[in-house]
Amino acid sequence: MNKINQFLDRLSDYLVHRKGLFPLIGVLLVIVNAIFQFIPQIGWLGEKNILLHLGVIIALLGIMLSWAL
């Protein structure tokens, strides 16, 4: 249990100075998904919009996390 606490402390210390990291990653995933829509060789990854949904979830979680930190 002590290792988990140390990991969370280090993670929060890292993220407190990089509050826009998760929203930026989320926006990049949404942009990549938009590009994948025009590449038919991608297949199901472009059809199912998985990167779009994942990017929106990561961006929202990043915004909520930045408010908490």
Phi and psi in degrees as GROMACS dihedral restraints (atoms count N, CA, C in turn):
[ dihedral_restraints ]
;  ai    aj    ak    al  type     phi  dphi    fc
    3     4     5     6     1   -66.6    20    10
    4     5     6     7     1   -36.6    20    10
    6     7     8     9     1   -66.1    20    10
    7     8     9    10     1   -36.6    20    10
    9    10    11    12     1   -65.5    20    10
   10    11    12    13     1   -41.2    20    10
   12    13    14    15     1   -64.5    20    10
   13    14    15    16     1   -41.1    20    10
   15    16    17    18     1   -65.2    20    10
   16    17    18    19     1   -40.5    20    10
   18    19    20    21     1   -62.6    20    10
   19    20    21    22     1   -44.5    20    10
   21    22    23    24     1   -66.3    20    10
   22    23    24    25     1   -35.4    20    10
   24    25    26    27     1   -64.5    20    10
   25    26    27    28     1   -45.4    20    10
   27    28    29    30     1   -65.6    20    10
   28    29    30    31     1   -39.0    20    10
   30    31    32    33     1   -65.2    20    10
   31    32    33    34     1   -43.3    20    10
   33    34    35    36     1   -68.0    20    10
   34    35    36    37     1   -36.1    20    10
   36    37    38    39     1   -63.9    20    10
   37    38    39    40     1   -36.3    20    10
   39    40    41    42     1   -70.3    20    10
   40    41    42    43     1   -44.1    20    10
   42    43    44    45     1   -78.3    20    10
   43    44    45    46     1   -19.5    20    10
   45    46    47    48     1   -65.9    20    10
   46    47    48    49     1   -27.3    20    10
   48    49    50    51     1   -93.2    20    10
   49    50    51    52     1    -8.7    20    10
   51    52    53    54     1  -126.7    20    10
   52    53    54    55     1    60.5    20    10
   54    55    56    57     1   -67.9    20    10
   55    56    57    58     1   -24.9    20    10
   57    58    59    60     1   -94.0    20    10
   58    59    60    61     1     8.4    20    10
   60    61    62    63     1   -66.4    20    10
   61    62    63    64     1   -50.6    20    10
   63    64    65    66     1   -66.7    20    10
   64    65    66    67     1   -43.7    20    10
   66    67    68    69     1   -61.5    20    10
   67    68    69    70     1   -35.7    20    10
   69    70    71    72     1   -65.8    20    10
   70    71    72    73     1   -42.5    20    10
   72    73    74    75     1   -63.4    20    10
   73    74    75    76     1   -40.5    20    10
   75    76    77    78     1   -62.3    20    10
   76    77    78    79     1   -43.1    20    10
   78    79    80    81     1   -65.5    20    10
   79    80    81    82     1   -39.7    20    10
   81    82    83    84     1   -63.6    20    10
   82    83    84    85     1   -38.6    20    10
   84    85    86    87     1   -65.2    20    10
   85    86    87    88     1   -38.1    20    10
   87    88    89    90     1   -65.5    20    10
   88    89    90    91     1   -40.8    20    10
   90    91    92    93     1   -66.0    20    10
   91    92    93    94     1   -41.6    20    10
   93    94    95    96     1   -62.6    20    10
   94    95    96    97     1   -39.3    20    10
   96    97    98    99     1   -63.7    20    10
   97    98    99   100     1   -38.6    20    10
   99   100   101   102     1   -64.6    20    10
  100   101   102   103     1   -36.5    20    10
  102   103   104   105     1   -70.3    20    10
  103   104   105   106     1   -38.6    20    10
  105   106   107   108     1   -64.2    20    10
  106   107   108   109     1   -21.6    20    10
  108   109   110   111     1   -63.9    20    10
  109   110   111   112     1   -27.2    20    10
  111   112   113   114     1   -97.8    20    10
  112   113   114   115     1     1.9    20    10
  114   115   116   117     1  -111.8    20    10
  115   116   117   118     1   103.4    20    10
  117   118   119   120     1   -69.6    20    10
  118   119   120   121     1   -19.4    20    10
  120   121   122   123     1   -73.0    20    10
  121   122   123   124     1   -13.9    20    10
  123   124   125   126     1   -66.4    20    10
  124   125   126   127     1   -36.3    20    10
  126   127   128   129     1    82.8    20    10
  127   128   129   130     1  -132.1    20    10
  129   130   131   132     1   -67.8    20    10
  130   131   132   133     1   -23.8    20    10
  132   133   134   135     1   -64.7    20    10
  133   134   135   136     1   -37.0    20    10
  135   136   137   138     1   -81.1    20    10
  136   137   138   139     1   -28.6    20    10
  138   139   140   141     1   -76.7    20    10
  139   140   141   142     1   -36.5    20    10
  141   142   143   144     1   -88.4    20    10
  142   143   144   145     1    -9.7    20    10
  144   145   146   147     1    57.2    20    10
  145   146   147   148     1    39.6    20    10
  147   148   149   150     1   -66.1    20    10
  148   149   150   151     1   -40.8    20    10
  150   151   152   153     1   -67.3    20    10
  151   152   153   154     1   -31.6    20    10
  153   154   155   156     1   -63.7    20    10
  154   155   156   157     1   -49.9    20    10
  156   157   158   159     1   -65.8    20    10
  157   158   159   160     1   -42.0    20    10
  159   160   161   162     1   -64.7    20    10
  160   161   162   163     1   -39.9    20    10
  162   163   164   165     1   -64.9    20    10
  163   164   165   166     1   -40.4    20    10
  165   166   167   168     1   -67.0    20    10
  166   167   168   169     1   -41.8    20    10
  168   169   170   171     1   -64.5    20    10
  169   170   171   172     1   -44.6    20    10
  171   172   173   174     1   -64.5    20    10
  172   173   174   175     1   -40.9    20    10
  174   175   176   177     1   -64.8    20    10
  175   176   177   178     1   -43.1    20    10
  177   178   179   180     1   -66.0    20    10
  178   179   180   181     1   -42.7    20    10
  180   181   182   183     1   -63.5    20    10
  181   182   183   184     1   -37.6    20    10
  183   184   185   186     1   -64.8    20    10
  184   185   186   187     1   -39.1    20    10
  186   187   188   189     1   -66.1    20    10
  187   188   189   190     1   -43.8    20    10
  189   190   191   192     1   -65.3    20    10
  190   191   192   193     1   -37.7    20    10
  192   193   194   195     1   -67.5    20    10
  193   194   195   196     1   -37.7    20    10
  195   196   197   198     1   -67.6    20    10
  196   197   198   199     1   -32.4    20    10
  198   199   200   201     1   -67.4    20    10
  199   200   201   202     1   -35.8    20    10
  201   202   203   204     1   -72.8    20    10
  202   203   204   205     1   -30.9    20    10
